[in-house]
Amino acid sequence: MFTFWMPTTALFGAGKLNELHTQINTPMGAVHGKKALVVISNGKSTRANGYLDRLENEMKQANVEYVVFDKVAANPTKPVVEEGGRFARENGCDFIVALGGGSVMDASKAIGLMAANGGDLWDYVMFGTGKKQWPQKPGLPIVAITTTAGTGSETDGGAVITNPETNEKTGVFGPGTYPVLAIVDPELMTSVPPKFKAYQGFDAFFHAAEGYLAKTASPMSDMFALQAITLIGKSLATAVKDGGNADARADVALANTLAGFVETLSSCSGEHAIEHALSAFHPDLPHGAGLIMLSKAYWSRFKDTSADRLQAIAHALGRADGDFLAALAELQQACGVDKLRLSDYGIKPEDAGELADNAASTMGALFR
C-alpha cells in the first residue's frame, strides 16, 4: 500500500531557469505574488557564476519585486532561519525563491514557516527538544532552484536545520514546506568542485538506497529508487571527473530529483540519523562526506537480513555478481572519496555514546 502525493511542479532540463518567468503570475503558473524573498548562500559562487543575475532577469520579466537574503551557510541554523522569517515579514514577501543547494532550499522552507507563523522555530519541531506544535498557517510558497545534485530538497517536504544551542540537527516539516515549483537545470551545476559533486551524488544515492531498504518502501518508491541508483552507477564517477560532460551531469541531476521522490514516498534510514548527529556536533563536516564514511559499516549490518534488496541495488549499480558492499567500495573509489576518515573532522571513538543518543533523540524514527 502507498499514498502518492506530489504537489511540486518540476521543470527539468538544461536552460529551464529561463522559463521561470512563465510560471509566475500566469494563468497556468505555479506561483503568484507581488514580491519575493530570494534566498541564496553566504558564499560568493551564486553571484560569481552569474546565477543570481539570471534569476533577477527572470523576476524582472515577471514584473515581480524582490529582496535578497544571503546569510545561509552549510548546515543552516535556527537563528539564521528565524532572522530570514522576520526579514520576509518586514518586507511583505508573498513567496520565496530558493537559489542554491540543499542548505538554501532547506533554510527557505523553514523561513517560509517562520514568516507565516512567527514564534520560535523549535516550537514546530516534532523531535528532540522541539515543542511539537503543528504550524497553524502554511509557510510561504517556495520556488526551489537547485544548483547541486544531492539533497532532493526541491521535490520533498522536509528541511534539516541545526539548533546550535542544543546540538540538534533534525527535520522541520509543516504545511506548505513542499515547493510549489522546482527547477532542475543542469547548467547551474557546472561550477560545483569535483569532491562536492561526489559528496552530493552519494547523498542522492543513499536517499534512494535507504528508501529502497526501508520498511516504508512500496512499488512506487522502488521504481524511482532503482532508476536513481542506475543513473548514479552509470554517471556519477564521470560527472565527478569531467565537469564538462553534460550528459553525465544531467543523469546525476535527474537521479537526485528521483531520489527526492523516494524520500517523499518512503523514508531514509538510520544512516541519515547518525550522520545528522555527526554534522550537528561538527558543522564543517559535509553531509555527503559523513554518509560516505559511515556507509560501509552501516550497510554491512544488512548483508544477511536484506540480501535480496542489497543484491538489487548492486545490480542497479552495474555489479553483475550482486555484491553490494563491493559495488559501494568501487563507486567510492571511482569518485575519489574512499580515503575519507571521521578522525579528519575531529570525531573520536569516545564520542560514540553521545552521538548515538543524539541520533536516537532527534531522528529516532529513521531507525524504526
ChimeraX attribute file (.defattr): number of C-alpha atoms within 10 A of each C-alpha:
attribute: neighborCount
match mode: 1-to-1
recipient: residues
	/A:1	8
	/A:2	12
	/A:3	10
	/A:4	11
	/A:5	9
	/A:6	16
	/A:7	14
	/A:8	19
	/A:9	17
	/A:10	21
	/A:11	17
	/A:12	17
	/A:13	15
	/A:14	15
	/A:15	14
	/A:16	17
	/A:17	23
	/A:18	14
	/A:19	12
	/A:20	23
	/A:21	19
	/A:22	16
	/A:23	17
	/A:24	23
	/A:25	16
	/A:26	12
	/A:27	10
	/A:28	9
	/A:29	15
	/A:30	21
	/A:31	21
	/A:32	16
	/A:33	14
	/A:34	15
	/A:35	19
	/A:36	25
	/A:37	28
	/A:38	23
	/A:39	24
	/A:40	27
	/A:41	23
	/A:42	14
	/A:43	13
	/A:44	10
	/A:45	15
	/A:46	19
	/A:47	13
	/A:48	10
	/A:49	13
	/A:50	12
	/A:51	18
	/A:52	18
	/A:53	13
	/A:54	13
	/A:55	19
	/A:56	16
	/A:57	15
	/A:58	19
	/A:59	20
	/A:60	12
	/A:61	13
	/A:62	17
	/A:63	14
	/A:64	17
	/A:65	14
	/A:66	21
	/A:67	16
	/A:68	15
	/A:69	18
	/A:70	17
	/A:71	17
	/A:72	23
	/A:73	16
	/A:74	18
	/A:75	25
	/A:76	27
	/A:77	22
	/A:78	21
	/A:79	16
	/A:80	18
	/A:81	27
	/A:82	22
	/A:83	15
	/A:84	25
	/A:85	29
	/A:86	19
	/A:87	19
	/A:88	27
	/A:89	18
	/A:90	10
	/A:91	13
	/A:92	16
	/A:93	22
	/A:94	21
	/A:95	23
	/A:96	29
	/A:97	25
	/A:98	29
	/A:99	24
	/A:100	24
	/A:101	24
	/A:102	27
	/A:103	22
	/A:104	29
	/A:105	33
	/A:106	29
	/A:107	32
	/A:108	35
	/A:109	34
	/A:110	31
	/A:111	32
	/A:112	32
	/A:113	30
	/A:114	28
	/A:115	28
	/A:116	19
	/A:117	19
	/A:118	17
	/A:119	14
	/A:120	15
	/A:121	23
	/A:122	18
	/A:123	15
	/A:124	23
	/A:125	22
	/A:126	18
	/A:127	20
	/A:128	19
	/A:129	14
	/A:130	17
	/A:131	14
	/A:132	13
	/A:133	12
	/A:134	13
	/A:135	20
	/A:136	12
	/A:137	15
	/A:138	16
	/A:139	26
	/A:140	29
	/A:141	26
	/A:142	29
	/A:143	31
	/A:144	31
	/A:145	29
	/A:146	28
	/A:147	25
	/A:148	25
	/A:149	33
	/A:150	30
	/A:151	29
	/A:152	30
	/A:153	30
	/A:154	31
	/A:155	29
	/A:156	24
	/A:157	25
	/A:158	23
	/A:159	23
	/A:160	22
	/A:161	27
	/A:162	24
	/A:163	18
	/A:164	15
	/A:165	9
	/A:166	12
	/A:167	18
	/A:168	27
	/A:169	30
	/A:170	25
	/A:171	20
	/A:172	24
	/A:173	20
	/A:174	22
	/A:175	17
	/A:176	20
	/A:177	24
	/A:178	26
	/A:179	31
	/A:180	21
	/A:181	25
	/A:182	27
	/A:183	25
	/A:184	29
	/A:185	24
	/A:186	26
	/A:187	17
	/A:188	23
	/A:189	21
	/A:190	19
	/A:191	15
	/A:192	17
	/A:193	12
	/A:194	18
	/A:195	15
	/A:196	17
	/A:197	27
	/A:198	28
	/A:199	24
	/A:200	27
	/A:201	28
	/A:202	28
	/A:203	25
	/A:204	32
	/A:205	28
	/A:206	25
	/A:207	30
	/A:208	32
	/A:209	24
	/A:210	25
	/A:211	29
	/A:212	30
	/A:213	21
	/A:214	19
	/A:215	12
	/A:216	15
	/A:217	21
	/A:218	17
	/A:219	12
	/A:220	16
	/A:221	24
	/A:222	19
	/A:223	13
	/A:224	22
	/A:225	32
	/A:226	26
	/A:227	18
	/A:228	31
	/A:229	31
	/A:230	22
	/A:231	21
	/A:232	27
	/A:233	25
	/A:234	17
	/A:235	20
	/A:236	28
	/A:237	22
	/A:238	19
	/A:239	25
	/A:240	25
	/A:241	17
	/A:242	14
	/A:243	17
	/A:244	13
	/A:245	14
	/A:246	15
	/A:247	13
	/A:248	22
	/A:249	25
	/A:250	23
	/A:251	21
	/A:252	33
	/A:253	30
	/A:254	24
	/A:255	31
	/A:256	33
	/A:257	27
	/A:258	24
	/A:259	34
	/A:260	27
	/A:261	29
	/A:262	32
	/A:263	27
	/A:264	21
	/A:265	23
	/A:266	26
	/A:267	23
	/A:268	24
	/A:269	24
	/A:270	20
	/A:271	22
	/A:272	24
	/A:273	25
	/A:274	26
	/A:275	24
	/A:276	31
	/A:277	27
	/A:278	30
	/A:279	22
	/A:280	26
	/A:281	20
	/A:282	15
	/A:283	21
	/A:284	12
	/A:285	20
	/A:286	17
	/A:287	23
	/A:288	24
	/A:289	23
	/A:290	24
	/A:291	22
	/A:292	27
	/A:293	18
	/A:294	18
	/A:295	18
	/A:296	15
	/A:297	12
	/A:298	15
	/A:299	16
	/A:300	12
	/A:301	10
	/A:302	13
	/A:303	16
	/A:304	9
	/A:305	9
	/A:306	12
	/A:307	14
	/A:308	13
	/A:309	18
	/A:310	23
	/A:311	20
	/A:312	17
	/A:313	26
	/A:314	24
	/A:315	20
	/A:316	23
	/A:317	24
	/A:318	15
	/A:319	18
	/A:320	11
	/A:321	11
	/A:322	20
	/A:323	17
	/A:324	24
	/A:325	18
	/A:326	14
	/A:327	22
	/A:328	21
	/A:329	15
	/A:330	15
	/A:331	20
	/A:332	20
	/A:333	13
	/A:334	16
	/A:335	21
	/A:336	16
	/A:337	18
	/A:338	15
	/A:339	9
	/A:340	15
	/A:341	15
	/A:342	16
	/A:343	9
	/A:344	9
	/A:345	15
	/A:346	11
	/A:347	15
	/A:348	10
	/A:349	8
	/A:350	8
	/A:351	11
	/A:352	12
	/A:353	10
	/A:354	12
	/A:355	21
	/A:356	15
	/A:357	13
	/A:358	25
	/A:359	28
	/A:360	19
	/A:361	17
	/A:362	24
	/A:363	24
	/A:364	18
	/A:365	15
	/A:366	18
	/A:367	15
	/A:368	10
